[in-house]
Every structure is written in C-alpha cells, then in structure tokens.
Amino acid sequence: MNTLGLHQEFEFIDCPELAKRWKLPESWIREQVRSRASDPIPHIRFGKYVRFRWGSVELDQWAEKRIISGSNRNAGQILGKVL
C-alpha cells in the first residue's frame, strides 16, 4: 500500500521486455543497470535477476529526465539539469 492507503500494482518486466517496449538494444538496457552506470535505470535485483517496475513513478521519472527539448539542447541541459 502507498501513503494514501491505495494498493498500486506494477508489472515486473525483464531486460528484454524493457528493451522491446523502449525500442532499444537489450545490451544498452543491461549496461544501464550495471554498478558503474552514472545514473542507473531504477530496477530491482532478485539475486542475478534484474526486473523493472513498469508503470512506476521511478521508471517514468528516469525516462522523463532524458527528454531533450529544443530550448535545452543548445544549452547542454536536460530539463534544467546541466550536463
């Protein structure tokens, strides 16, 4: 349950499924969950298995930070964050 007392369910998906949904190479997804990634994709580890909570605020926010608009492209910014 969340802080409002509502139960929110997430769909747990693996690397191949996230890659498919985001239309990215699976190898890129896997690289983004490694410990050396500077800003890893939010994920859950079950031993050697990695899963993502599809529909979670964390995953959505991680993706949103990567939206580049025309106004922040030239300034080298992503949503107000200087790279």
ABEGO torsion letter per residue (X at the ends): XBAAGBBBBBBBBBAAAAAAAAGBBAAAAAAAABAABABBBBBBBBEABBBBBBGBAAAAAAAAAABBBAAAAAAGBBGGBBX
